[in-house]
Amino acid sequence: MFVKKVRLTNFRNYQAAVVELAQGVNLLHGSNGQGKTNLVEAINLLASLSSHRVAGYGPLVKQGEQSAMVSLELFHEDRDLLLEYEINLDSPNRARLNKSPVAKPKDILGYLNSVIFAPEDIDIVKRDPTNRRAFIDQLIVQLAPRMLGVYSDYERVLKQRNTLLKSARLTGTKGDALSTLSAWDESLVNLGSEIIAARVNTAEKLSPGLISNYQKIAKTNNEPRMFTKSSILGSLILTGEESDDTEYLETGDREEITKLFREKLLRIRQKELERGITLVGPHRDDLVLILGSLPAKGYASHGESWSYALALRLASLEILCQESRFGDPVLILDDVFAELDADRRVKLAELVRNNEQVIITAAVIEDVPESLIAKRFSVVAGEITND
């Protein structure tokens, strides 16, 4: 699968743009702030219906406009496929498949897979759990598009349950009087357990590729490992976004996770009523990244952190290659060669050159290894031209 044509209308800094990409390597070059990243963001958006840069859709719409359109013409095995996604500020987003409206936008998921590696990816290693949860959740949605609905439903239940707990705290209502809390508990447990199980099982799939790709890229022999630190374990309650009080979850069995989740929720009911917030669930979990015997966060060097983040993305690429119905995912390298030293640039080029389609952005062409022979495009102030 590769992206044959991109059409953008009122997306970020693009009023209207059309670009025809090639199979193989494509290089978008131009000064910073011209729209290179905006273009690849649009492509990646249709793989998971989420941006790798922002949480909501508002910033994706050109300033002063009320809607934006992303249209991708895909090609796979002599067949064209058209995906269209309309982003609306004042009404629900809409999507079309081969010009026919679909019931829900998520119905276009699964036709395009992509992996994007961007400068922000170092945050997966170096910053808080939100970045690691976003990384693995976006991969899960590509592997199982129906999970987008599970995440959405969980967020809705979590919001409703938090509202109920906050109201109970303010009014002094006690547990027995909260007749509706048990119903929300059950929904939270069912949806949350599915998310936790998906994360554990996806992390397990990632591990072999993480190790092999890290060792190909890095200059040290430290072995990277991943563990799921979950709030459903242990007797203590997380006191903040990150804590050493939780144990590592070693099972991906959903029934066992459900049992652990339900038991923990019952044990801390009074604490939740006192604080007015949900203290257990996948929204409080973390994917712990270890390098050698130490946590990568806080101990890995800048170069090691880059190698770790890149290895995670390359491992994701391998999983999607294995499980996709449409061949290789589109690989996007967004301004990353500028962040790598010469040795890592060469190694990365060797690892990605045979992918069906690679899209690279760069402010300086010389940062990209000459071995990556590419179709070149110049991007200037939202205008894209062939070199």
C-alpha positions in Angstrom: 0.0 0.0 0.0 1.2 3.5 -0.8 -0.3 7.0 -0.9 -0.7 8.0 -4.5 -2.3 11.4 -4.1 -2.9 13.8 -1.3 -5.5 16.6 -1.4 -5.9 19.1 1.4 -8.4 21.8 1.9 -8.1 24.3 4.7 -5.9 22.0 6.6 -3.4 23.8 8.9 -1.6 26.3 6.6 -2.9 24.8 3.4 -5.8 26.5 1.7 -5.7 24.0 -1.2 -3.0 21.6 -2.1 -2.6 18.5 -4.3 0.5 16.4 -4.4 1.2 13.1 -6.2 3.6 10.9 -4.2 5.6 8.0 -5.5 6.1 4.4 -4.4 9.5 4.2 -2.7 11.1 7.2 -1.0 9.7 10.7 -1.2 11.5 13.8 0.2 9.7 16.9 1.2 12.2 19.7 1.8 12.0 23.4 2.7 12.6 25.8 5.6 11.0 25.3 8.9 7.4 26.5 9.3 6.5 26.0 5.6 4.1 23.1 6.0 6.1 19.9 5.6 5.0 18.4 8.9 1.4 19.5 8.3 1.3 17.4 5.1 2.6 14.2 6.8 0.4 14.9 9.8 -2.6 14.8 7.4 -1.5 11.5 6.0 -0.9 9.9 9.4 -4.3 11.3 10.6 -6.2 8.9 8.4 -4.4 5.9 9.9 -5.7 6.4 13.4 -8.0 9.5 13.3 -5.7 11.2 15.7 -2.8 13.6 15.3 0.7 12.9 16.5 1.0 16.5 17.5 -2.2 17.7 19.2 -5.0 16.0 21.2 -8.0 17.6 19.5 -9.1 18.5 16.0 -9.4 22.3 16.3 -5.8 23.2 15.5 -6.0 21.2 12.3 -8.5 23.6 10.7 -7.0 26.6 9.0 -7.5 29.8 11.0 -10.7 31.6 10.1 -12.3 28.5 8.5 -14.9 26.1 10.0 -13.9 22.9 8.3 -11.0 21.1 6.7 -10.8 18.1 4.3 -8.1 15.5 3.9 -8.4 13.2 0.9 -6.0 10.4 0.2 -5.9 8.2 -2.9 -4.3 4.9 -2.0 -2.9 2.2 -4.3 -2.6 -1.5 -3.6 -2.3 -4.4 -6.0 -3.6 -2.6 -9.0 -6.5 -1.1 -7.1 -7.2 2.5 -6.2 -8.9 3.4 -2.9 -10.1 6.9 -1.9 -10.3 7.9 1.8 -11.8 11.3 2.7 -12.1 12.8 6.2 -13.9 16.1 6.9 -13.0 17.9 10.1 -15.8 20.2 11.3 -15.5 22.7 14.2 -19.3 23.1 14.8 -20.6 19.6 13.8 -19.5 16.0 13.9 -16.6 15.0 11.6 -17.6 12.9 8.6 -15.8 10.4 6.4 -16.2 8.8 2.9 -14.8 5.6 1.4 -14.6 5.7 -2.4 -16.9 8.8 -2.3 -19.6 6.9 -0.4 -20.4 8.3 3.2 -19.7 5.8 6.0 -21.8 5.5 9.1 -19.0 6.6 11.4 -15.6 8.1 10.7 -13.9 5.1 12.4 -15.3 2.9 9.5 -12.4 4.1 7.3 -9.8 2.8 9.7 -7.8 -0.2 8.7 -7.4 0.7 5.0 -4.3 2.9 5.7 -1.6 2.0 8.1 1.3 4.3 8.9 4.2 4.7 11.3 5.5 8.2 11.9 8.8 9.0 13.6 9.1 12.6 14.7 11.2 14.7 17.0 8.3 14.6 19.6 8.9 10.8 19.9 11.8 11.3 22.3 9.1 12.3 24.8 7.9 8.7 24.7 11.2 7.8 26.5 11.9 11.0 28.5 8.6 12.4 29.6 5.5 11.4 31.5 3.2 8.3 31.0 0.7 10.2 28.8 3.2 10.0 25.9 3.8 6.3 26.3 0.0 5.6 26.6 -0.6 7.6 23.4 2.2 5.7 21.6 0.8 2.3 22.3 -2.9 3.3 22.1 -2.4 4.7 18.5 -0.7 1.4 17.5 -3.5 -0.6 19.0 -6.2 1.3 17.1 -4.3 0.5 13.8 -4.0 -3.1 14.7 -7.7 -3.3 15.8 -9.7 -0.3 14.5 -12.8 -1.3 16.7 -10.7 -0.3 19.7 -11.2 3.4 18.9 -14.8 2.9 20.0 -13.6 1.2 23.2 -11.3 4.1 24.1 -14.1 6.6 23.3 -16.6 4.7 25.5 -14.0 4.4 28.3 -13.4 8.2 28.3 -17.1 8.8 28.4 -17.6 6.4 31.4 -14.6 7.8 33.2 -16.0 11.3 32.8 -19.4 10.4 34.1 -18.0 8.4 37.0 -15.7 11.3 38.0 -18.7 13.6 37.9 -20.6 11.3 40.2 -17.7 10.9 42.6 -17.1 14.6 42.7 -20.7 15.3 43.5 -20.7 12.6 46.2 -17.6 14.3 47.8 -19.2 17.7 47.8 -22.6 16.5 49.2 -21.2 14.0 51.7 -23.0 11.1 50.1 -21.8 7.8 51.3 -21.2 4.6 49.4 -24.5 2.8 50.1 -26.4 5.9 48.8 -24.7 5.9 45.5 -27.1 3.7 43.7 -25.7 4.4 40.3 -22.0 4.0 41.1 -22.0 0.2 40.8 -23.3 0.4 37.2 -20.5 2.8 36.2 -18.1 0.6 38.1 -19.0 -2.4 35.8 -18.7 -0.3 32.6 -15.3 1.1 33.8 -14.0 -2.4 34.6 -15.2 -4.0 31.3 -13.9 -1.3 29.0 -10.8 -0.6 31.1 -9.9 -4.3 31.2 -10.1 -4.6 27.4 -7.7 -1.6 27.1 -5.2 -2.9 29.6 -5.2 -6.4 28.0 -4.6 -4.9 24.6 -1.7 -2.8 25.9 0.0 -5.8 27.6 -0.4 -8.0 24.6 0.7 -5.3 22.2 3.8 -4.6 24.3 4.6 -8.3 24.2 4.4 -8.2 20.4 6.7 -5.2 20.3 9.4 -6.6 22.5 11.3 -8.8 19.9 11.4 -5.9 17.4 12.4 -3.4 20.0 15.4 -5.4 21.0 16.6 -6.3 17.5 16.1 -2.8 16.1 17.7 -1.1 19.1 20.8 -3.3 18.7 21.0 -2.4 15.0 20.9 1.3 15.7 22.5 1.9 19.0 26.2 2.1 19.8 25.9 0.2 23.1 24.8 -3.4 23.8 22.2 -2.5 26.5 19.0 -4.5 26.0 15.7 -2.5 26.0 12.7 -4.0 27.8 9.1 -3.0 28.5 6.8 -3.6 31.4 3.2 -2.5 32.1 2.9 -0.8 35.5 -0.8 -0.9 36.4 -2.9 0.8 39.0 -5.1 -2.4 39.3 -2.3 -4.1 41.2 -1.1 -3.7 44.7 -2.7 -2.3 47.8 -1.4 1.3 47.4 -3.0 4.1 45.4 -1.1 6.2 42.9 -0.3 9.6 44.4 0.5 11.2 41.1 1.0 10.6 37.4 4.1 8.6 38.1 4.8 6.4 41.1 6.9 3.5 42.2 4.1 2.1 44.3 2.6 -0.2 41.6 3.7 -3.6 40.4 4.3 -4.8 36.9 1.4 -6.5 35.3 2.5 -9.8 33.8 -0.8 -11.2 32.4 -2.6 -10.2 29.3 -5.6 -12.5 30.1 -8.7 -10.3 30.0 -10.6 -12.4 32.6 -7.8 -12.2 35.1 -7.4 -8.5 34.5 -11.1 -7.9 35.0 -11.0 -9.8 38.3 -8.0 -7.7 39.5 -9.6 -4.5 38.4 -12.9 -5.2 40.1 -11.2 -6.2 43.4 -9.0 -3.1 43.5 -11.9 -0.8 42.7 -13.8 -2.2 45.7 -10.8 -1.9 48.0 -10.4 1.8 47.3 -14.0 2.9 47.1 -13.8 5.0 50.2 -10.6 6.7 49.0 -12.3 7.6 45.7 -15.3 9.1 47.5 -13.0 11.2 49.6 -11.0 12.5 46.6 -13.8 12.7 44.1 -11.9 11.1 41.3 -11.3 7.6 39.7 -8.0 6.3 41.1 -7.8 3.0 39.1 -7.8 2.2 35.4 -5.8 2.4 32.2 -5.8 6.2 32.4 -3.4 5.9 35.4 -1.1 3.1 34.0 2.3 3.4 32.4 4.5 1.6 29.9 7.8 1.4 31.7 10.9 1.4 29.4 14.0 -0.2 30.8 17.5 0.0 29.2 19.9 -2.5 30.7 19.0 -2.6 34.4 17.8 1.0 34.7 14.8 3.0 33.6 15.4 4.7 30.3 13.7 7.8 31.6 16.3 9.7 33.6 19.2 7.4 32.9 19.4 7.0 29.1 21.6 9.5 27.3 20.2 11.7 24.6 21.5 9.4 21.9 20.3 6.3 23.7 16.8 7.8 24.1 16.7 8.6 20.3 17.7 5.0 19.6 15.1 3.7 21.9 12.3 5.8 20.4 13.3 4.9 16.9 13.5 1.2 17.8 9.9 1.4 19.2 8.7 2.9 15.9 10.5 0.3 13.8 9.1 -2.5 15.9 5.6 -1.0 15.3 6.4 -1.0 11.6 7.2 -4.7 11.7 4.0 -5.6 13.5 1.9 -3.7 11.1 3.7 -5.3 8.1 2.8 -8.7 9.6 -0.8 -8.0 10.4 -1.9 -5.5 7.7 -4.1 -6.7 4.8 -2.6 -4.1 2.6 1.1 -4.6 2.6 3.7 -2.3 4.2 2.5 0.6 6.3 3.5 4.1 5.0 6.7 5.1 6.9 7.0 8.8 7.7 10.3 10.2 9.0 9.4 13.8 10.0 12.6 15.9 10.4 14.4 13.1 12.2 17.7 12.9 10.3 18.6 16.3 11.6 18.4 14.9 15.2 20.6 11.9 14.5 24.4 11.7 14.2 26.0 10.5 11.0 26.3 6.9 12.1 22.6 6.6 13.1 21.5 8.3 9.9 23.2 5.7 7.8 21.8 2.8 9.9 18.3 4.2 9.7 18.6 4.6 6.0 19.6 0.9 5.6 16.7 -0.2 7.8 13.9 1.7 5.9 15.0 1.9 2.3 13.0 -1.2 1.2 9.7 -0.2 2.8 7.0 0.2 0.1 6.7 3.9 0.7 8.8 6.2 2.8 8.0 9.9 3.2 10.8 12.1 4.6 10.7 15.7 5.6 13.9 17.7 6.0 14.9 21.4 6.3 18.4 20.5 5.0 18.6 18.0 2.1 22.2 17.1 3.1 20.9 15.7 6.4 19.3 12.8 4.4 21.8 10.1 3.4 22.4 10.0 -0.4 21.6 6.2 -0.4 17.9 7.1 0.0 17.2 8.0 -3.6 14.0 9.9 -3.5 11.4 11.8 -5.5 11.8 15.4 -4.2 9.3 18.1 -3.5 9.8 21.6 -2.4 7.5 23.1 0.3 7.2 26.8 0.6 4.4 28.6 2.5 1.9 25.9 1.9 2.8 25.5 -1.8 4.2 22.1 -2.9 6.2 21.7 -6.2 8.2 18.9 -7.8 11.9 19.5 -8.0 
